[in-house]
Amino acid sequence: MGQLVSDVTQILDYQKSKKSDNNARLNILQQMAQDEKAKTNLVKKSLATQRAKYGAAGVNASSTSAGSVLARLRDEASQPYTDKKLANLEKLKNTKTTKKTNLLKNWLARFENIVG
């Protein structure tokens, strides 16, 4: 009877850890989506501000130097979010589903110990 309780406990623990792993993955994916949205808004805001400054100064944004400044500004604004995205991807990769217990193998191992 004790072995049956142990096996049922293993199954329930597996189910709990699987749900926990799935929740962790969902949280990481939600955080990544929020970061991507914040990055997009920040980049748009920074570019709009810089274009407005260039427009007020009479500089055309399509010129080579203005275009490179805007590209650099876009890259600088998005860099922290890119780093955070890479860190979140690493977390996602390291979040593994708990190994499922194979009860048949456990029973066969115990059977061999008893018979063997």
One Martini backbone bead per residue (centre of mass of N, CA, C, O) as a GRO file, in nm:
protein
  116
    1MET     BB    1   0.056   0.064  -0.018
    2GLY     BB    2   0.301   0.256  -0.004
    3GLN     BB    3   0.371   0.243  -0.307
    4LEU     BB    4   0.112   0.368  -0.414
    5VAL     BB    5   0.144   0.636  -0.271
    6SER     BB    6   0.414   0.706  -0.400
    7ASP     BB    7   0.317   0.706  -0.697
    8VAL     BB    8   0.096   0.920  -0.666
    9THR     BB    9   0.285   1.140  -0.564
   10GLN     BB   10   0.462   1.153  -0.816
   11ILE     BB   11   0.237   1.237  -1.010
   12LEU     BB   12   0.148   1.495  -0.862
   13ASP     BB   13   0.426   1.633  -0.865
   14TYR     BB   14   0.449   1.643  -1.170
   15GLN     BB   15   0.200   1.814  -1.224
   16LYS     BB   16   0.291   2.057  -1.054
   17SER     BB   17   0.563   2.112  -1.202
   18LYS     BB   18   0.440   2.151  -1.480
   19LYS     BB   19   0.267   2.396  -1.409
   20SER     BB   20   0.500   2.570  -1.308
   21ASP     BB   21   0.659   2.574  -1.574
   22ASN     BB   22   0.433   2.697  -1.747
   23ASN     BB   23   0.405   2.958  -1.581
   24ALA     BB   24   0.693   3.055  -1.624
   25ARG     BB   25   0.678   3.075  -1.930
   26LEU     BB   26   0.441   3.274  -1.945
   27ASN     BB   27   0.579   3.501  -1.788
   28ILE     BB   28   0.815   3.541  -1.983
   29LEU     BB   29   0.644   3.599  -2.239
   30GLN     BB   30   0.495   3.844  -2.122
   31GLN     BB   31   0.748   4.012  -2.066
   32MET     BB   32   0.846   4.020  -2.358
   33ALA     BB   33   0.598   4.165  -2.473
   34GLN     BB   34   0.619   4.418  -2.296
   35ASP     BB   35   0.907   4.497  -2.385
   36GLU     BB   36   0.846   4.529  -2.687
   37LYS     BB   37   0.638   4.754  -2.653
   38ALA     BB   38   0.822   4.954  -2.502
   39LYS     BB   39   1.038   4.971  -2.718
   40THR     BB   40   0.865   5.077  -2.947
   41ASN     BB   41   0.773   5.335  -2.801
   42LEU     BB   42   1.057   5.453  -2.745
   43VAL     BB   43   1.157   5.466  -3.035
   44LYS     BB   44   0.932   5.644  -3.149
   45LYS     BB   45   0.977   5.881  -2.956
   46SER     BB   46   1.276   5.937  -3.021
   47LEU     BB   47   1.240   5.980  -3.328
   48ALA     BB   48   1.033   6.207  -3.313
   49THR     BB   49   1.207   6.405  -3.157
   50GLN     BB   50   1.444   6.418  -3.357
   51ARG     BB   51   1.280   6.503  -3.606
   52ALA     BB   52   1.177   6.765  -3.483
   53LYS     BB   53   1.454   6.892  -3.447
   54TYR     BB   54   1.537   6.876  -3.743
   55GLY     BB   55   1.298   7.034  -3.857
   56ALA     BB   56   1.356   7.297  -3.695
   57ALA     BB   57   1.656   7.313  -3.834
   58GLY     BB   58   1.624   7.210  -4.149
   59VAL     BB   59   1.664   6.905  -4.157
   60ASN     BB   60   1.695   6.626  -4.345
   61ALA     BB   61   1.628   6.286  -4.271
   62SER     BB   62   1.752   6.162  -4.554
   63SER     BB   63   2.017   6.209  -4.483
   64THR     BB   64   2.299   6.054  -4.395
   65SER     BB   65   2.352   6.175  -4.111
   66ALA     BB   66   2.059   6.164  -4.009
   67GLY     BB   67   2.016   5.861  -4.053
   68SER     BB   68   2.247   5.768  -3.863
   69VAL     BB   69   2.138   5.901  -3.608
   70LEU     BB   70   1.867   5.751  -3.604
   71ALA     BB   71   1.987   5.466  -3.595
   72ARG     BB   72   2.146   5.505  -3.333
   73LEU     BB   73   1.904   5.581  -3.159
   74ARG     BB   74   1.750   5.319  -3.200
   75ASP     BB   75   1.973   5.130  -3.087
   76GLU     BB   76   1.999   5.263  -2.804
   77ALA     BB   77   1.698   5.225  -2.718
   78SER     BB   78   1.699   4.895  -2.773
   79GLN     BB   79   1.934   4.758  -2.611
   80PRO     BB   80   1.811   4.683  -2.330
   81TYR     BB   81   1.588   4.500  -2.461
   82THR     BB   82   1.776   4.303  -2.598
   83ASP     BB   83   1.914   4.202  -2.343
   84LYS     BB   84   1.653   4.108  -2.203
   85LYS     BB   85   1.567   3.907  -2.420
   86LEU     BB   86   1.812   3.720  -2.395
   87ALA     BB   87   1.764   3.654  -2.097
   88ASN     BB   88   1.478   3.534  -2.137
   89LEU     BB   89   1.562   3.309  -2.333
   90GLU     BB   90   1.746   3.170  -2.128
   91LYS     BB   91   1.527   3.112  -1.921
   92LEU     BB   92   1.348   2.948  -2.112
   93LYS     BB   93   1.563   2.730  -2.168
   94ASN     BB   94   1.597   2.657  -1.847
   95THR     BB   95   1.297   2.580  -1.856
   96LYS     BB   96   1.209   2.275  -1.742
   97THR     BB   97   1.060   1.993  -1.756
   98THR     BB   98   0.983   1.764  -1.560
   99LYS     BB   99   1.057   1.454  -1.518
  100LYS     BB  100   0.901   1.179  -1.600
  101THR     BB  101   0.767   0.917  -1.444
  102ASN     BB  102   0.839   0.569  -1.475
  103LEU     BB  103   0.656   0.323  -1.338
  104LEU     BB  104   0.737   0.066  -1.487
  105LYS     BB  105   1.040   0.082  -1.426
  106ASN     BB  106   1.011   0.082  -1.123
  107TRP     BB  107   0.868  -0.193  -1.099
  108LEU     BB  108   1.083  -0.363  -1.243
  109ALA     BB  109   1.312  -0.300  -1.046
  110ARG     BB  110   1.167  -0.420  -0.798
  111PHE     BB  111   1.119  -0.701  -0.912
  112GLU     BB  112   1.419  -0.772  -0.950
  113ASN     BB  113   1.489  -0.743  -0.646
  114ILE     BB  114   1.297  -0.965  -0.549
  115VAL     BB  115   1.380  -1.198  -0.747
  116GLY     BB  116   1.709  -1.164  -0.783
   0.00000   0.00000   0.00000
